[in-house]
Amino acid sequence: MKTAVLGGGLSGLSAGYYLLRRFGNPLTIYEASPRVGGWIRTEARRDRDFIFETGPRTIRPVGIPGANTLELMEELQLPLKPIPRSHVAARNRMLYAKGQLCMLPNSPRGLFGVKPPFTQPLYKALLHDLFTGRTLARNGDESIYSFAERRFGKEIAEYAISPMICGICAGDAKQISVRFLMEELFEKEQKYGGVLKGTLYARFEDNLGQDQPKLHVQDLQEKWAMYSIEGGLEVLPRAMRKYLGQHNVNVQLNNACKALTFSKSGVRMSLRNADVPVDHVVSSLPAYKLAPLLKPQHPSLCEQLLEIPYVDVVVVNIQYNGNQLKQDGFGLLVPPVEKLPILGIIFDSCCFDMNGNTVLTVMMGGHWFDQWFGHQPSQKQILDIATKYVRQILDIQEEPNFSRVHILLKCIPQYTVGHKERVKRIRKYLKDYKLPLSLCGAAFDGVGINDVILSARRQVDAIP
């Protein structure tokens, strides 16, 4: 079978990897830009021995998705940099709320006693869930904010869940689907009548007996909280491209697909210099980029894809000389109720050794991009805002020694209420019309690295 992949980001490269394993060649990956990796981008400053990450910087080895990624790491023989659960970056996570830096609880003891920004002990939120009856969600879904407020109270929704959603997808918890991002908690409440009850009951129902990758066994033994790769996360897509090339997979850069035309014999791809017939296409493109390729033949499918919204994110990488941080940890998040232009700050140099440099990443925008930055903000304007809040929150008064500003347009899909059913309808359309097209990637199955890799694997496995 002759197959093709649209998109050379991590999900597209993963699709190529799993297609190669299942069907072999001929196989081609088409990427519109001059590089692979999508939003994963590492800038190494070898002269000063530190790195900037524009996109994700760590991977969590949790559950089946985490084990699947570690299996891929094993195959590629990549040198990993684990962070154990005992590490300060794993234990210390903070909020900036009510004008102060607040340490979030990192042990059961933290559930007792009143810790800012909360006004009552957190164990009371668990009791609230335990003694609150089940409410069946209308249309089988609701916002994460609504769910958290209903089960745990308004403070948890405002100061725990909302900033967490900012960190995951730069989104507004009042719009994001609980069924998609926190389906396990939602299903426990719907099935058992409470999150805590469901967690206790489900412990007796789990039965995982699959073979596990050696790296996953190592991660369990050593209690990894997260990990990265020596040299930064962009090493992963580069290694995947090299692996695919060594196995005769053609990765074409600067070659965007202009249209997809379906017929009984397969699909014709309109590319830069030619029309190419293939038997099956796996698209890892963002939904808004795939939609126009399908519009002439399948306008209703195009409309459904365009229902998946995206947000713009600003990433500011900053380096200071010496150790400027007065508090160690992974970083901090800012609850939207604080009405500040930043989503959070990651303490990169606390996570990994940066040779005595202080390296931070300030995240801004997302759902609130237009509100704070308007149309075409300048890089200086953005850097000034980032450094202002670094001074205000972290009390770093020095000017940055080195910085980078990135405006990432339409980079994160938003899993608004009803997203899971929306994706189900889109995939049902492909099945009903027998289209030789599979869809994988962040638009459909989750924004994390584990999510997009597993999305590719599952969609390749589902090809008839």
LINKA-V189023 format. One record per residue. RES is the residue in three letters. PSI is psi in whole degrees, -180 to 180 (none if undefined). NEAR is the number of other C-alpha atoms within 12 Angstrom. Layout:
BEGIN
res=(RES,RES)
psi=(PSI,PSI)
near=(NEAR,NEAR)
END
This chain:
BEGIN
res=(MET,LYS,THR,ALA,VAL,LEU,GLY,GLY,GLY,LEU,SER,GLY,LEU,SER,ALA,GLY,TYR,TYR,LEU,LEU,ARG,ARG,PHE,GLY,ASN,PRO,LEU,THR,ILE,TYR,GLU,ALA,SER,PRO,ARG,VAL,GLY,GLY,TRP,ILE,ARG,THR,GLU,ALA,ARG,ARG,ASP,ARG,ASP,PHE,ILE,PHE,GLU,THR,GLY,PRO,ARG,THR,ILE,ARG,PRO,VAL,GLY,ILE,PRO,GLY,ALA,ASN,THR,LEU,GLU,LEU,MET,GLU,GLU,LEU,GLN,LEU,PRO,LEU,LYS,PRO,ILE,PRO,ARG,SER,HIS,VAL,ALA,ALA,ARG,ASN,ARG,MET,LEU,TYR,ALA,LYS,GLY,GLN,LEU,CYS,MET,LEU,PRO,ASN,SER,PRO,ARG,GLY,LEU,PHE,GLY,VAL,LYS,PRO,PRO,PHE,THR,GLN,PRO,LEU,TYR,LYS,ALA,LEU,LEU,HIS,ASP,LEU,PHE,THR,GLY,ARG,THR,LEU,ALA,ARG,ASN,GLY,ASP,GLU,SER,ILE,TYR,SER,PHE,ALA,GLU,ARG,ARG,PHE,GLY,LYS,GLU,ILE,ALA,GLU,TYR,ALA,ILE,SER,PRO,MET,ILE,CYS,GLY,ILE,CYS,ALA,GLY,ASP,ALA,LYS,GLN,ILE,SER,VAL,ARG,PHE,LEU,MET,GLU,GLU,LEU,PHE,GLU,LYS,GLU,GLN,LYS,TYR,GLY,GLY,VAL,LEU,LYS,GLY,THR,LEU,TYR,ALA,ARG,PHE,GLU,ASP,ASN,LEU,GLY,GLN,ASP,GLN,PRO,LYS,LEU,HIS,VAL,GLN,ASP,LEU,GLN,GLU,LYS,TRP,ALA,MET,TYR,SER,ILE,GLU,GLY,GLY,LEU,GLU,VAL,LEU,PRO,ARG,ALA,MET,ARG,LYS,TYR,LEU,GLY,GLN,HIS,ASN,VAL,ASN,VAL,GLN,LEU,ASN,ASN,ALA,CYS,LYS,ALA,LEU,THR,PHE,SER,LYS,SER,GLY,VAL,ARG,MET,SER,LEU,ARG,ASN,ALA,ASP,VAL,PRO,VAL,ASP,HIS,VAL,VAL,SER,SER,LEU,PRO,ALA,TYR,LYS,LEU,ALA,PRO,LEU,LEU,LYS,PRO,GLN,HIS,PRO,SER,LEU,CYS,GLU,GLN,LEU,LEU,GLU,ILE,PRO,TYR,VAL,ASP,VAL,VAL,VAL,VAL,ASN,ILE,GLN,TYR,ASN,GLY,ASN,GLN,LEU,LYS,GLN,ASP,GLY,PHE,GLY,LEU,LEU,VAL,PRO,PRO,VAL,GLU,LYS,LEU,PRO,ILE,LEU,GLY,ILE,ILE,PHE,ASP,SER,CYS,CYS,PHE,ASP,MET,ASN,GLY,ASN,THR,VAL,LEU,THR,VAL,MET,MET,GLY,GLY,HIS,TRP,PHE,ASP,GLN,TRP,PHE,GLY,HIS,GLN,PRO,SER,GLN,LYS,GLN,ILE,LEU,ASP,ILE,ALA,THR,LYS,TYR,VAL,ARG,GLN,ILE,LEU,ASP,ILE,GLN,GLU,GLU,PRO,ASN,PHE,SER,ARG,VAL,HIS,ILE,LEU,LEU,LYS,CYS,ILE,PRO,GLN,TYR,THR,VAL,GLY,HIS,LYS,GLU,ARG,VAL,LYS,ARG,ILE,ARG,LYS,TYR,LEU,LYS,ASP,TYR,LYS,LEU,PRO,LEU,SER,LEU,CYS,GLY,ALA,ALA,PHE,ASP,GLY,VAL,GLY,ILE,ASN,ASP,VAL,ILE,LEU,SER,ALA,ARG,ARG,GLN,VAL,ASP,ALA,ILE,PRO)
psi=(133,119,159,150,133,119,129,25,-170,-39,-40,-43,-39,-41,-43,-42,-47,-31,-42,-44,-36,-43,-16,-161,165,142,133,140,129,122,131,-28,175,10,161,165,-16,-127,-6,118,123,130,113,123,83,-25,-27,-1,47,165,153,136,123,-36,-141,156,-19,161,137,125,63,131,-164,-44,-41,-41,-37,-43,-40,-33,-41,-43,-40,-47,-38,-8,49,142,113,156,90,150,112,163,-21,-13,146,-31,-25,-31,-36,112,140,161,149,108,146,36,12,160,123,126,128,149,139,15,163,-29,-29,-12,-16,145,158,121,130,148,6,151,1,160,144,-22,-24,-30,-38,-38,-37,-44,-42,-36,8,130,167,139,114,125,138,133,19,19,162,173,153,-38,-49,-44,-47,-41,-40,-42,-36,-10,163,-39,-42,-42,-42,-44,-6,-56,-47,-48,-32,-41,-36,-41,-32,-51,16,33,173,116,-21,-8,-21,140,125,-33,-27,-53,-25,46,-37,-46,-43,-46,-36,-41,-43,-34,-44,-11,7,152,-48,-44,-46,-38,-42,-45,-42,-25,-28,-5,-16,142,85,116,28,157,140,144,150,-38,-33,-39,-43,-42,-38,-42,-41,-2,58,139,-37,175,163,-163,140,124,-5,163,-20,-14,-34,-58,-33,-41,-36,-41,-42,-45,-46,-41,-39,-21,26,29,128,115,109,122,164,37,87,144,132,-26,153,126,120,144,178,-25,-4,-137,139,126,125,110,-170,-49,3,162,127,121,136,166,-33,142,134,119,128,14,153,149,-39,-21,-32,-36,-51,-23,-24,-12,-43,-42,-30,70,-35,-35,-40,-46,-41,-40,-37,-8,-13,110,161,157,157,141,141,130,124,114,132,136,133,151,140,-178,109,-12,134,-9,123,152,-176,-35,-162,154,154,116,139,-27,-19,-17,53,156,-3,147,-35,171,128,133,81,-39,-8,-30,-43,152,124,31,44,-4,152,118,125,154,120,126,133,165,-116,-137,-27,18,-53,-38,-40,-28,-14,-146,123,63,149,157,-36,-43,-44,-46,-39,-41,-45,-49,-32,-46,-24,-42,-46,-43,-43,-3,40,107,-17,156,146,144,-31,143,160,137,127,129,110,101,133,53,-23,120,150,122,74,166,131,4,-43,-43,-34,-47,-38,-41,-40,-46,-31,-37,-47,-40,-44,-39,5,42,132,62,130,146,127,168,-175,-30,-26,-38,13,149,-16,164,-47,-41,-47,-31,-46,-35,-46,-45,-46,-38,-36,-42,-27,-6,127,none)
near=(22,26,38,47,50,51,45,44,45,51,52,47,52,49,49,49,45,34,38,33,21,22,23,20,24,26,37,42,46,41,35,27,20,17,25,35,34,37,35,30,30,30,24,21,21,13,10,22,21,31,38,42,40,37,38,36,38,35,34,33,37,24,20,23,29,33,31,35,40,41,28,32,34,23,20,25,19,28,21,29,25,32,30,25,26,18,24,23,32,31,25,28,34,39,43,35,31,20,19,20,31,29,29,34,26,20,16,13,14,18,20,19,16,19,24,26,29,30,19,20,24,30,25,23,29,27,20,25,32,24,19,25,21,25,24,20,24,14,14,23,33,35,37,42,38,32,44,38,28,31,36,34,28,24,29,36,30,34,38,40,38,39,40,34,39,41,39,30,41,42,41,38,41,29,30,39,36,39,33,33,38,30,26,20,28,36,30,28,38,28,23,25,26,34,36,32,29,25,24,18,17,20,13,11,10,11,8,11,7,12,13,22,23,20,30,33,22,20,30,24,13,19,22,31,29,34,38,34,31,23,29,35,37,35,31,43,37,30,30,39,36,21,28,33,22,15,21,19,32,27,39,29,25,20,27,31,36,27,27,35,31,29,19,15,16,23,29,30,35,23,26,18,12,14,18,27,28,29,30,38,43,48,47,43,41,40,38,28,29,36,31,26,33,33,23,17,19,24,17,19,31,24,24,30,35,27,28,34,32,33,31,32,39,44,40,41,41,39,38,31,26,19,23,27,30,16,25,29,34,37,40,39,45,43,38,37,30,22,20,30,37,46,45,46,41,44,43,39,38,33,35,39,22,29,22,20,29,40,43,47,43,46,47,44,44,39,38,27,32,19,17,24,27,15,12,17,21,16,19,18,18,33,32,23,28,38,37,24,29,39,19,19,32,33,18,27,17,22,21,27,18,24,32,31,30,31,31,27,22,27,35,37,36,43,43,36,35,28,35,30,24,29,32,20,21,33,27,19,24,26,18,14,17,20,32,37,40,40,44,44,44,40,44,44,37,32,36,35,43,35,33,35,43,38,38,44,38,26,35,37,21,21,27,16)
END
